[in-house]
Structure formats: C-alpha cells, structure tokens
Amino acid sequence: MSPSPDPFQPLQLGPLTLRNRFVKAAANEGMTIDGAPTRALVQHHRALAAGGVGMSTVAYGAVSDIGRSLPGQLWLRPDILSDLRVLTDAVHEEGGRVSCQLTHGGLYVPGMKVKGALMSACAGFNKVGLLAGNWRSRAMSEDDMARVGSEFVAAAQICAEAGFDAVELHMGHGYLLNQFLSPLNNRRRDGYGGTAENRARFPVSVLAAVKQAVGTRLAVLAKINVSDGVARGATVDDAIVTARLLERAGADLLVLSGGRNAESGAFMFGSNMDVAEMRKVLGRVASLAFRIAQIGAPRVQFKEMYFLEYSRRIRAAVTVPLGYLGGVSSLANAQAALAEGFDAVVMARPLIHDPGLVDKLRTGAVAVSGCAHCNRCIPYIYHPAGTWCVFNPPNDPQPNRVRAAQRG
Ligand SMILES: Cc1cc2nc3c(=O)[nH]c(=O)nc-3n(C[C@H](O)[C@H](O)[C@H](O)COP(=O)(O)O)c2cc1C
C-alpha cells in the first residue's frame, strides 16, 4: 500500500493546484454591506491565507436577488466585481487560493419577505419562512430550472472575472439544490423526483452547466450532505448516488457535509447550539423560532471526525477527489482523514478560532486546535462586526462598515 499523502503536500483539483490539503470551509462571515464584500471580509480571508490554508472559501454567495436567504448576504453581480477583486488579490498575495460558495435559498428564506411564493422542488406550506412571512413555496417548472441554472453559470463567470480559483455549489444544508436532493422537500412525480437519481437531476445539471462554462479556468466543487440526519431525509445511500452523478458530471472536489439548518443543526455541527448565546445576539423571538424548528432533533455529544462513518461509505463508492469535513480538530485528525483516502481536509470552526492554525500545525507550534466546538460563533453571523470566536478579542466593527474597494 502506498503511504498516505502528507497534508502539507500540494493537491491538484482540475485546473487548480493548492499548496497544501487544508481548505477553509464556507462559513457565513457576516461581512458584507448591501451584498458586497467589506474590508473585514478581505482581512478575514487574508488572515486565513497568511495563516497557511491552501484554499479559503468565501461563504454564502447568492446567485440572484431572490436566491438570498438573508437581506445583507453576499450577492454575486457585476457591480461588486471591484470589491471581489480586492478580496481575491489579498488571498493571492499571501500565497493562498480562494473559492466562492454559490447558493440559492429556494424556500429557505428566513430573513426577509419575498413577494409571492418561494421557488422550491414542491409547492406547500413553508415553515422556515414563517417569521419573515414567506409561508408558501411553489414547484419549479423546467423553465424556472433553466433560469436558475443560468444564474449559477452567470455567478460563476463573475467569480472567474473577479479572480477566484474555484466555485463551490452549495447542495447541502437545506438550500434550493438540497431541496431537490432531499425527500423532505422533494415529493415530485416527474423526472426530477422519486428515485435518488431523479432527485439529483437538477443539481447535477447545474454543476454540468457551470463546469462547461468555467471549468477550464476554475475548479468546480460541490458541497453535499452525507445524510440529512433526520427521519425521512436523504440518507447516505442517496448521497452515494448523488456523488456518483456529480463525479460523472465533472466535479473537481466534493466537500462532504451533512444536516439541514432548519431540522438538524446539531447533526450538521456534531454539537448542540448554544441557546443562551443565540438569545444574546439575536434576541428572544429569533432564537425562539430557531429552537422551535429544532424540536424533536436529537441532542448530540461532540466527537472528533463526526462524519467519518458516512464519508467513508462515499469514499468507497467514487474516485472523484473528496474533502473530509466535520470535527477535524488536530493534525492527527487531518492525517487520519488522508490515510482514509480523502484528498483534502476542510475546516470551519477551528479556523474561525485561529486563522493561523494551519501554519502552527505545520511548524509544530500546536498539534490540536483550541476550538471548543461550542457553536457560540454561529449567532455572530448577524453581529455588526461579523462572525467571531468568543474566546478571541472582539472583532472591530469599523472595517465591516466599509466596502472592500472603497478608497480612503
Ligand atoms: C459561523 C458559521 C457559519 C457557517 N456558514 C456556512 C455557510 O455559509 N455555508 C456552508 O456551507 N456552511 C456553513 N457553515 C458550516 C461549516 O461549513 C461546516 O460545515 C461546519 O462548521 C462543520 O465543520 P467544522 O467541524 O470544521 O466546523 C457555517 C459554520 C459556522 C460555524
């Protein structure tokens, strides 16, 4: 058996070479103004690149205005090109690569009122839009799918023009593409519903279209759920079908996540939400709505590498490069992931806690992350200074009030 690669060895993903195997997972930074990157977002990703990550991922880039889940969310459009360019230049100056996550909320729009019913796989009552007044969803037609597919393509082209090295299509966590994959939302009786193959058809077609449009310039990644982690949701067997189809459509890397924001947050994070911190940052009503949505979801006890058993099943089924994600907490975990056959190690919370972690692991300055997986960073997505680890000195809100490309 050949030895498993060193996590600090380069990795080839389609047209892209990473200096090492460490990828910062998309984690909504809360560092945008009117959907444009702020200076804080630039500083955040510069620090990650300076701290040694092979590639950082800018989170939660909506492909259209009605694809947004939250009003201020990053929204990819031509008039933010100069702000995006400042961001990608900063990461490149530090020797890192940078990906942009592309998403469409579908019916998952908890943060603003959208006129009319929201698009999804099926029509119905929409519990996640209750607070915002988005009570109903409508089933997408093939014309809707073609339009949304072209929005993903246009957003990927903007990313290419802005200097990104990769795009990551968000197919997990309960957003539009996941609403097709998951039987929780997809009860269609046409060629886009029923079997796992049919449920994957629209998401796979989006990846194929993006790959065709930008695949020679950018690596095209997808983030998928290994399982929805909730009764009647998509299972690991469904995820294997999805992974095989995405492999065939030309994905350069699949990032393996799990869980759904509305139904199974603890499964997604491998640890429970901190309700007191949520109430402190979000207020009573929003935090209560969040708790109600999670009623019935089992509480969990954190364990390192909490998606490993599921992700192994996918590793055994495909040859496409895979990023292991979920509870990587140490150099030993990263080495174990590579020894299991995964190609990259994808981390969110440990790198929110310490953007310099990768270089510290490389030099031996530390062997274990100081992240407690307490999830107290999560409500700070909505804080004026942006996402923050409560064990660090507070973020300065000032750079989060200025667009990235603003002079002076
Ligand atoms: C503050 C915060 C924000 C997040 N926002 C996103 C997001 O915008 N898109 C996404 O795909 N995942 C998001 N995630 C989930 C992470 O990408 C990752 O799946 C999860 O934190 C588990 O990985 P970890 O154990 O390395 O933290 C977020 C996580 C955190 C902590």
The ligand as a Gaussian input file, in Angstrom:
#p B3LYP/6-31G(d) Opt

LIG

0 1
 C      -20.383000      30.573000      11.923000
 C      -20.629000      29.501000      10.894000
 C      -21.234000      29.832000       9.682000
 C      -21.441000      28.855000       8.717000
 N      -21.957000      29.213000       7.492000
 C      -21.952000      28.315000       6.480000
 C      -22.235000      28.728000       5.160000
 O      -22.451000      29.900000       4.875000
 N      -22.220000      27.779000       4.181000
 C      -21.936000      26.474000       4.459000
 O      -21.930000      25.649000       3.550000
 N      -21.660000      26.051000       5.704000
 C      -21.635000      26.935000       6.714000
 N      -21.246000      26.550000       7.962000
 C      -20.929000      25.123000       8.224000
 C      -19.449000      24.822000       8.027000
 O      -19.024000      24.985000       6.696000
 C      -19.131000      23.366000       8.427000
 O      -19.933000      22.529000       7.611000
 C      -19.392000      23.069000       9.905000
 O      -18.963000      24.143000      10.721000
 C      -18.666000      21.792000      10.352000
 O      -17.282000      21.891000      10.125000
 P      -16.238000      22.144000      11.357000
 O      -16.414000      20.996000      12.307000
 O      -14.894000      22.155000      10.707000
 O      -16.621000      23.443000      11.976000
 C      -21.056000      27.511000       8.964000
 C      -20.430000      27.193000      10.178000
 C      -20.225000      28.164000      11.138000
 C      -19.551000      27.779000      12.426000

